[in-house]
Amino acid sequence: MLMLSALIAWLFYSGLLVHGRLRTGSDEFNYFRDLARSFTQGRLDIYRLPGQMNDDLTYYGGKYYIYWPPVPALVFLAINPFKGLEHDRLINASFGAVNSALVILLFALLSSAYGLGFKRRHLVMLWLFWTLGTVHFYMSMQGSVWFISQVMHRHSFFCP
């Protein structure tokens, strides 16, 4: 049930069921991708062109830095050999789908541990609500730094 729920969520989040095609492009505001590129060059700052939107960055010593934790950049770095740096939305959709499956697992474990008596249909309804009826749906379809950080950092909640 977990794998099926993750697959269905991924089909929605990746755009296949919503737009009829994969949404694989990259987002101008994915600073994690830029940081991953910088890591491959041995740098901690990110390269930004003059005139680009840089409001969410820290400017120090003539260089731009991100202030978010760098774990998503490490994920992009690990996916880099597979051309992952240009597929922000698809990577975020995959993490969102995993989150969707983890919500089912969390509710199933809570039901078992505390005798809540959730049946399979209850879990499916909770999954539908979480996957398609909350802001998680929209966040998982985007590729900007704000949404990637929200979706990827939820794993730390589910996996202490």
Backbone torsions as a table, in degrees:
resi	resn	phi	psi	omega
1	MET	NA	-35.6	-179.8
2	LEU	-65.0	-46.0	-178.8
3	MET	-64.5	-41.5	179.0
4	LEU	-64.6	-41.9	179.4
5	SER	-65.1	-40.1	177.9
6	ALA	-65.3	-41.6	179.9
7	LEU	-63.3	-46.1	179.9
8	ILE	-64.0	-43.1	177.5
9	ALA	-60.7	-42.9	179.9
10	TRP	-62.5	-38.4	178.6
11	LEU	-61.8	-37.7	175.3
12	PHE	-69.9	-53.1	-173.4
13	TYR	-66.3	-33.0	-178.4
14	SER	-75.4	-13.5	179.1
15	GLY	100.0	-9.9	-177.6
16	LEU	-60.6	-43.7	-179.4
17	LEU	-86.5	-22.6	-177.6
18	VAL	-90.6	-45.1	-176.0
19	HIS	-111.3	-8.5	-179.3
20	GLY	80.4	7.9	178.7
21	ARG	-155.7	159.6	177.1
22	LEU	-70.7	138.6	175.1
23	ARG	-98.3	94.9	-172.1
24	THR	-109.2	-1.1	-174.5
25	GLY	-66.9	171.3	176.6
26	SER	-105.6	159.3	-176.0
27	ASP	-108.5	137.2	179.5
28	GLU	-58.6	-29.4	-175.4
29	PHE	-98.6	23.5	173.5
30	ASN	-93.9	87.3	-179.7
31	TYR	-71.1	-19.7	176.7
32	PHE	-65.1	-38.7	176.7
33	ARG	-62.8	-43.5	179.1
34	ASP	-63.8	-38.7	178.9
35	LEU	-67.7	-38.2	176.8
36	ALA	-61.4	-41.8	175.7
37	ARG	-61.1	-41.6	179.0
38	SER	-63.7	-40.0	178.2
39	PHE	-58.4	-38.7	-179.5
40	THR	-67.5	-18.4	178.3
41	GLN	-103.1	7.3	178.1
42	GLY	75.4	25.0	-178.9
43	ARG	-117.4	158.4	175.0
44	LEU	-107.4	-15.7	177.8
45	ASP	-88.6	165.6	177.3
46	ILE	-116.4	148.9	-178.9
47	TYR	-87.1	127.2	176.1
48	ARG	-131.5	137.0	177.7
49	LEU	-76.6	146.2	174.8
50	PRO	-58.2	138.1	-179.6
51	GLY	92.3	-14.8	175.8
52	GLN	-72.8	154.6	177.7
53	MET	-65.3	117.3	-177.4
54	ASN	-128.0	20.3	-174.8
55	ASP	-65.0	-28.9	-177.4
56	ASP	-93.4	17.8	-178.3
57	LEU	-116.8	158.2	174.5
58	THR	-96.9	128.0	179.9
59	TYR	-105.9	120.0	-178.5
60	TYR	-148.4	129.8	177.1
61	GLY	60.2	31.7	178.9
62	GLY	79.8	11.2	-179.0
63	LYS	-129.8	156.3	178.1
64	TYR	-103.8	138.2	178.9
65	TYR	-130.3	149.7	173.4
66	ILE	-92.3	154.8	179.7
67	TYR	-111.4	7.3	175.8
68	TRP	-85.4	155.5	174.8
69	PRO	-60.1	144.7	-169.2
70	PRO	-84.4	3.5	-174.8
71	VAL	-57.1	-44.8	176.9
72	PRO	-59.4	-33.1	176.6
73	ALA	-64.2	-36.5	177.1
74	LEU	-66.6	-34.1	175.9
75	VAL	-64.5	-46.2	177.9
76	PHE	-62.9	-35.6	178.3
77	LEU	-65.1	-40.6	179.2
78	ALA	-67.7	-30.5	-178.7
79	ILE	-87.8	-11.9	-176.8
80	ASN	-49.4	-43.0	-179.8
81	PRO	-60.8	-18.9	-179.4
82	PHE	-101.3	20.9	-178.7
83	LYS	64.3	30.1	-177.3
84	GLY	-71.6	-18.3	-176.8
85	LEU	-66.5	-17.4	-178.5
86	GLU	-104.8	12.9	-177.2
87	HIS	-125.9	53.1	-175.5
88	ASP	-55.5	-48.6	-175.6
89	ARG	-66.4	-38.6	-179.0
90	LEU	-68.9	-39.4	177.1
91	ILE	-65.8	-43.7	179.1
92	ASN	-64.9	-38.0	176.7
93	ALA	-61.9	-38.2	179.0
94	SER	-65.9	-43.4	177.5
95	PHE	-67.5	-36.9	176.4
96	GLY	-63.3	-38.2	178.5
97	ALA	-66.4	-39.4	176.5
98	VAL	-63.8	-42.2	176.4
99	ASN	-57.3	-41.1	-179.6
100	SER	-60.7	-43.1	178.0
101	ALA	-68.7	-36.7	179.5
102	LEU	-66.2	-30.4	176.2
103	VAL	-64.1	-43.0	177.3
104	ILE	-61.3	-45.3	179.3
105	LEU	-61.2	-43.4	179.4
106	LEU	-60.2	-48.3	179.9
107	PHE	-66.5	-36.7	177.2
108	ALA	-64.6	-42.6	178.6
109	LEU	-67.0	-40.8	176.9
110	LEU	-63.8	-41.9	178.8
111	SER	-62.3	-42.5	179.5
112	SER	-68.7	-44.2	-176.0
113	ALA	-69.8	-34.9	-174.7
114	TYR	-111.8	10.8	176.9
115	GLY	61.1	40.0	-177.6
116	LEU	-75.7	-20.1	175.8
117	GLY	73.7	28.3	176.3
118	PHE	-66.1	128.6	174.1
119	LYS	-93.0	171.1	-178.0
120	ARG	-56.3	-40.7	-179.3
121	ARG	-65.0	-33.5	176.6
122	HIS	-66.0	-42.6	178.7
123	LEU	-64.3	-38.7	178.2
124	VAL	-64.7	-41.5	179.2
125	MET	-65.6	-41.5	176.5
126	LEU	-63.2	-41.4	178.1
127	TRP	-62.5	-45.5	178.7
128	LEU	-59.7	-43.7	179.3
129	PHE	-61.5	-49.1	-178.2
130	TRP	-65.3	-46.9	-172.1
131	THR	-71.2	-41.5	-173.2
132	LEU	-116.0	-11.4	-172.5
133	GLY	-113.8	7.9	178.1
134	THR	-123.9	177.0	179.0
135	VAL	-64.7	-17.2	177.8
136	HIS	-58.7	-32.6	177.7
137	PHE	-58.7	-52.5	-178.2
138	TYR	-67.4	-43.4	-178.3
139	MET	-60.8	-37.0	-177.2
140	SER	-73.5	-13.9	-179.8
141	MET	-95.8	-4.7	-175.0
142	GLN	-102.6	164.7	-178.9
143	GLY	-126.3	18.7	-179.3
144	SER	-90.0	164.4	-174.8
145	VAL	-57.5	-38.3	-176.3
146	TRP	-64.7	-46.9	-176.9
147	PHE	-74.7	-38.3	177.5
148	ILE	-61.2	-43.0	-179.4
149	SER	-64.6	-37.7	178.8
150	GLN	-67.5	-45.9	-177.0
151	VAL	-70.5	-45.0	-177.7
152	MET	-72.0	-33.3	-178.8
153	HIS	-78.9	-9.6	173.8
154	ARG	-67.8	-24.3	177.6
155	HIS	-61.9	-30.6	179.2
156	SER	-69.1	-26.0	175.3
157	PHE	-70.9	-43.2	-176.7
158	PHE	-79.7	-28.3	-176.1
159	CYS	-121.5	80.9	-176.8
160	PRO	-64.5	NA	NA
